[in-house]
Amino acid sequence: MKSPLLQVSDLTCEFRVRGGTVHALNGVSFAVEAGETVGLVGESGCGKSTLARCIVRLQRPTAGRLVFDGQDYAGWPERRIRRLRRDVQMVFQDPMTALNPSWSARRLIMEPLLLHRIPEREARLRHLLDEVELPEGILNRRPGELSGGQRQRVAIARAIGPRPRFVVLDEPTASVDMSIRAGLLRLLRKLQREEGLTYLFISHDLSTVRHIADRLLVMYLGKVVEEGAMESVFSKPSHVYTQVLLSSIPIPDPSVHRERLPMLGEPPSPTEIPTGCPFRPRCPQATDECKQPQPYYEVAPGHRAACRLAKPAGGRETFAGVKRGVA
Amino acid sequence: MSTNLLTVEDLTVAFEGQSRPVLSRVNLQVPADGWMGLVGESGSGKSLTSLAMIGLLPPGASVLGGRVLMDGVDLLAQSPDQMRRVRGSRIGMIFQSPRSALNPLMTVGAQIARSISHQTGVPHAERGAVELLRKVQMPDPELRVHAYPHQLSGGMCQRVLIAMMLAARPRLLIADEPTTGLDVTVEAEILDLMHSLQEETGMAVLLITHDLGIVAEHCREVAVMYGGRIVEEAPADLLFRDPGHPYTAQLMATLLRADRPVDFAEAVGNRHPDVAAGSGCRYAPRCPHAEQACITTSIELEIAGPGHLVACRRRRQLAGLSIDEKAGMTRVGPRS
């Protein structure tokens, strides 16, 4: 079996804060194959952004492994990480804060080309503009003089400039209007095809993720609770949290009436992680069994959920992380 | 025909020093009960319309013309004092980022109590605050009444604001992106709460949002804004099924829905983004069906059917086209 481009294993990330420890990532494991788009969803505070920052190593994980192309870089010193970043890039949620407001678009797009000593930079710059469908006229403008969609295109050009293989997209369409969103998604897909990119697409917007990603990871309180091929997860959501989440999405069609599944209590605190299933305190179907750590049960090939209700009659477990699906 | 609670007539608003008005002859009829949606992208003027209605325009903006009629009275002609009373009692408001609408130095109970006192004249209304928190399904209301806004989640802060609004028993609630920034599960809870409160009180809700999913789910009537004008107004089921304006069609064509995969829509046909919008339709430069006259000739909302108003010169020629055809879009396969 071919080894994945990125393998995340038992990733843990904790932050000491006044009054306790925030367990942002609590043993996250998954793999991303070259050329695919993996969607990552979950609510605010579930650890999505921490995971993104760990993958590009803006944040050093507390424990666990991050293997890119066969090399574990979780503990690499900053100097070595810089070379990794040529391959692993990130597009941030809000280009207004991610881009230096006093730099021109030219300087912004040129910077990563200089940092990574990309040859024939001027030609690359022109090519990049073409790729992200921006006119040359914007090169002398600063972020404040660009539209929201143009700013995000500049941010995308910066990320793909050094010809990375893996790009983490953290809510890349959250800051733009709906009419712009479709164009950005189409652009990201085109770039993936032309530049042979692999994406981790982070979003809280399931309607968007459904249309861009091949596979879906659902996170809750620092854990991946369900993972599988997009259509498999949507047609057979198997963790109760995934079911609640999917039932909450408003459908833009007045003729559709959905039944929203309830949750109990209040959003949890990441300083107090419950034992066993992290969703247990809010789950209407929780039992004593859920106080024990839940293994992943295979729902369909490559589709697994850490919920006792996903247990098939025969009880086939796949163990945390490394294995997914049957080859 | 249901009666209208509030009618906006030819509302025109401009910012100081700008030649073109930011709202241009906006007409809107808010039904006396049920939900009406006001949709459009950022900068289309939907929030400004609601602020003008309640006399809270930002500094630099002024009303150049038009009327806002409620109970036969033009709200635009009221004094600031009179408007303050209207806002407190007849029109309630909730906004995006609920935490910033609360006083960080007061407990939420004290803020709700103050709102009750303001309405009823009862001096110490702390007990009423707990009742209202219970009504908005705040968990542990006896405990939360003593909490400060920073101790509550965004969803809970919005519940507090809804409680304060309820104290006044308004006949119209203006909700401007009330759930933007909240998680999807919390958003669903807040909207469901608002829905049951609306049914209980029979108030009217004017929901301002860019999220057509929420509109489809809650609103009976919808008005669509573009470039400071209403371009279409229709019952929700009709608007989603057979939009009359090419801009509305574009919104519908680019919708992504979570319940089934759709192919991306991609623009085809002639557009003229470099042409400056003239005195005609503001959407004309982006419209695949625009003619020269669309840019230069002014256009009003016209009746296109029962309860259906459209401001498009080419409305008749476009009738019968599919949504994608009206929007000038074609479908691109998911993996192409």
Boltz contact constraints between the chains, C-beta under 6 A:
constraints:
  - contact:
      token1: [A, 43]
      token2: [B, 183]
      max_distance: 6.0
  - contact:
      token1: [A, 44]
      token2: [B, 183]
      max_distance: 6.0
  - contact:
      token1: [A, 177]
      token2: [B, 41]
      max_distance: 6.0
  - contact:
      token1: [A, 177]
      token2: [B, 42]
      max_distance: 6.0
  - contact:
      token1: [A, 182]
      token2: [B, 254]
      max_distance: 6.0
  - contact:
      token1: [A, 182]
      token2: [B, 264]
      max_distance: 6.0
  - contact:
      token1: [A, 186]
      token2: [B, 264]
      max_distance: 6.0
  - contact:
      token1: [A, 206]
      token2: [B, 258]
      max_distance: 6.0
  - contact:
      token1: [A, 207]
      token2: [B, 256]
      max_distance: 6.0
  - contact:
      token1: [A, 207]
      token2: [B, 257]
      max_distance: 6.0
  - contact:
      token1: [A, 207]
      token2: [B, 258]
      max_distance: 6.0
  - contact:
      token1: [A, 208]
      token2: [B, 256]
      max_distance: 6.0
  - contact:
      token1: [A, 210]
      token2: [B, 258]
      max_distance: 6.0
  - contact:
      token1: [A, 211]
      token2: [B, 256]
      max_distance: 6.0
  - contact:
      token1: [A, 248]
      token2: [B, 184]
      max_distance: 6.0
  - contact:
      token1: [A, 248]
      token2: [B, 185]
      max_distance: 6.0
  - contact:
      token1: [A, 248]
      token2: [B, 188]
      max_distance: 6.0
  - contact:
      token1: [A, 249]
      token2: [B, 184]
      max_distance: 6.0
  - contact:
      token1: [A, 249]
      token2: [B, 258]
      max_distance: 6.0
  - contact:
      token1: [A, 250]
      token2: [B, 213]
      max_distance: 6.0
  - contact:
      token1: [A, 250]
      token2: [B, 214]
      max_distance: 6.0
  - contact:
      token1: [A, 250]
      token2: [B, 217]
      max_distance: 6.0
  - contact:
      token1: [A, 251]
      token2: [B, 213]
      max_distance: 6.0
  - contact:
      token1: [A, 251]
      token2: [B, 257]
      max_distance: 6.0
  - contact:
      token1: [A, 251]
      token2: [B, 259]
      max_distance: 6.0
  - contact:
      token1: [A, 252]
      token2: [B, 212]
      max_distance: 6.0
  - contact:
      token1: [A, 252]
      token2: [B, 213]
      max_distance: 6.0
  - contact:
      token1: [A, 252]
      token2: [B, 216]
      max_distance: 6.0
  - contact:
      token1: [A, 252]
      token2: [B, 255]
      max_distance: 6.0
  - contact:
      token1: [A, 252]
      token2: [B, 257]
      max_distance: 6.0
  - contact:
      token1: [A, 253]
      token2: [B, 216]
      max_distance: 6.0
  - contact:
      token1: [A, 254]
      token2: [B, 216]
      max_distance: 6.0
  - contact:
      token1: [A, 254]
      token2: [B, 236]
      max_distance: 6.0
  - contact:
      token1: [A, 254]
      token2: [B, 237]
      max_distance: 6.0
  - contact:
      token1: [A, 254]
      token2: [B, 240]
      max_distance: 6.0
  - contact:
      token1: [A, 260]
      token2: [B, 188]
      max_distance: 6.0
  - contact:
      token1: [A, 266]
      token2: [B, 139]
      max_distance: 6.0
  - contact:
      token1: [A, 267]
      token2: [B, 153]
      max_distance: 6.0
